[in-house]
Each structure stands twice: as C-alpha cells, then as structure tokens.
Amino acid sequence: MSMMDKTFTGSQTRSEAGASEPRVGRWQGILRRVLSGDALSYLKSIYWSVRLRGKLAMPLPVFTHWKTRWSVARTANLIVRDRLVVGRMETQIGQNGQEGLDSNVIQIGAGGSLEIDGFVTLGPGVRVLVGPNARLKIGDRSYVTANSKLIVKSDVEIGSGCAISWDVQLMDTDFHHIAQGAQNTQKITIGNNVWIGSRAMILKGVTVGDGAVIAAGAVVTKDVAAGQVVAGNPARVVKEQVRWVP
Ligand SMILES: CC(C)(COP(=O)(O)OP(=O)(O)OC[C@H]1O[C@@H](n2cnc3c(N)ncnc32)[C@H](O)[C@@H]1OP(=O)(O)O)[C@@H](O)C(=O)NCCC(=O)NCCS
C-alpha cells in the first residue's frame, strides 16, 4: 500500500474517469453504480454534509459509504476542515481494491469530538469509537486502511501524512484496572508521517515521534522516538534515523 492509493472522493466516481465513453456505456455505468449502492452512498453523504455545514456544500465535505453506521450524539462535535471519506479506498493491490469488506462504524459520544484537520480517508471496515467527552484528532492526508479500530476514551491525536495499515488497533484505555488506583486511560499521540504496519497495536500513554515506523504486529507500550523503527511484542527499536518512502 502506498500514498499512491487512489482515494474515492465525493466529487468523483470511478466511472467519471471515462467521461468520453459511449452513451450506452455511460448509462450502464450509472445503472451499475445505482445497483451497487453508490446512489445510496451519495444520499447519505449529502445528509451528513448538510448536517455538518448546515447547507449543501460542494464538493461534499463528508463522503460516506451507505453501509457506514453513524452514531453521533447531539452534543458531540464532528469537525471536518476539508474532507472526510469513509468506507472507500482503492489500493493498488488486487482488482477490486478493498470493496466489499465490513461496514464502517463512526461513533461519537455525548460531548465527544472527532476533528478531521484536512483530507482524511478511513477505509472500509474502519471503526472509530470516540467516547463521551473524548477527543480524536486526525491530521491532513492521513489515512487508515481496512478494518482498523481507533478506540478513544480520553484523547488521541494523529498527525498529518500518517499511513495506518489494515487491522491496526489504537486504544487509549485498558477498559479494566489491574491495580487499584492505577491509571488505565492515557493520551496517545502519533506524530506526522508515521507509518503503522498491519496488525500493530498502540496502547495507552504512547507517543510516537515524527516519521517513525511501527512494524507489522508490533505491540507498542512505550514511546517511540522520531525516525525509529520498532517491532515485536513488546515493541523494541530495530532501526533508527530512517526515512520511509510513502
Ligand atoms: C517495519 C518494516 C517495514 C521494516 O522493514 P525492514 O527495514 O526491511 O526491516 P528488516 O527486515 O531489516 O528488519 C530489521 C529487524 O527487525 C526485525 N523485524 C522486522 N519486522 C518485524 C516484525 N514485524 N516483527 C518482529 N520483528 C521484525 C527483523 O527480523 C530484523 O531483526 P534482526 O536485526 O534481529 O535480524 C517491516 O518489517 C514490516 O513490518 N513490514 C510490514 C509493513 C506493513 O504492514 N505493510 C502493510 C501495508 S501499509
């Protein structure tokens, strides 16, 4: 996967790329999109975009797959500085990208906030759970690939240009306590241009520095400095001062 991923935006559909295709082909394309649920996705995206801005803005600030389960409390804040794409992401791997995976879930509890600080893509099956009075901020050009989970009880901040792979889990809370009085919830901070490999897990209290790489399957329990590569469970430094190529 690379930053070359073609994200599917609210103002562009796959078939629009073939604007010069013959009339019959175009109608076939439209019919295919309607049958595949694209029309429903646009309707749902219009609803969320209007709810966000209070009027219809083009291009739509929110583009959401119709299957996405949205649950945003009345007192919650959804802030989108540029655009949020949910449930659509075509990778260069395979012919069908990541279509057909699980539905997305976006949940923001009472008083919670989800702040999208630019253009952010959440791939199919990604679940974003922001608890009551909790805050999740995601920076410009960051993307999260299929089936990852961002679980926020207190505060999670993800910088810009981050690549978060498949099946990653970020949790700022343990949910339960081992020792009485011990802190089981602490802020997670992910810097800019961080690459988090598939099936990695980032636990409470961790800060990851700019440009760091988290290897596939790593369980990160301690801070990672800028430019480090960490791997394993618990994650240990395996390389330093790297520059990964998007
Ligand atoms: C992090 C990663 C990119 C590093 O690649 P690399 O620079 O070629 O690293 P190396 O293969 O030189 O490995 C360096 C050391 O870390 C270890 N290591 C690398 N990845 C590891 C992993 N996922 N888990 C445990 N150890 C790992 C290697 O065994 C090696 O150990 P050694 O020095 O004792 O031999 C790569 O290991 C990785 O995790 N790739 C998967 C990325 C991914 O999930 N992509 C999905 C799409 S975004």
The ligand as an ORCA input file, in Angstrom:
! r2SCAN-3c Opt
* xyz 0 1
  C       8.807     -2.375      9.581
  C       9.314     -2.939      8.273
  C       8.833     -2.066      7.116
  C      10.845     -2.920      8.368
  O      11.371     -3.450      7.192
  P      12.963     -3.503      7.011
  O      13.528     -2.123      7.168
  O      13.234     -4.209      5.742
  O      13.415     -4.334      8.295
  P      14.376     -5.594      8.367
  O      13.773     -6.719      7.632
  O      15.756     -5.137      8.008
  O      14.280     -5.952      9.904
  C      15.089     -5.364     10.900
  C      14.970     -6.227     12.138
  O      13.648     -6.114     12.656
  C      13.011     -7.392     12.682
  N      11.628     -7.195     12.240
  C      11.208     -6.576     11.140
  N       9.870     -6.575     11.072
  C       9.439     -7.212     12.168
  C       8.168     -7.515     12.665
  N       7.066     -7.161     12.003
  N       8.063     -8.157     13.842
  C       9.191     -8.533     14.512
  N      10.437     -8.254     14.092
  C      10.555     -7.616     12.925
  C      13.791     -8.233     11.700
  O      13.690     -9.601     11.996
  C      15.182     -7.697     11.884
  O      15.715     -8.251     13.060
  P      17.290     -8.629     13.163
  O      18.039     -7.327     13.005
  O      17.409     -9.245     14.513
  O      17.540     -9.582     12.041
  C       8.797     -4.369      8.009
  O       9.438     -5.294      8.849
  C       7.295     -4.532      8.200
  O       6.745     -4.590      9.301
  N       6.602     -4.621      7.043
  C       5.145     -4.736      7.006
  C       4.566     -3.348      6.772
  C       3.083     -3.437      6.601
  O       2.363     -3.841      7.497
  N       2.602     -3.034      5.441
  C       1.180     -3.121      5.147
  C       0.737     -2.024      4.238
  S       0.870     -0.380      4.916
*
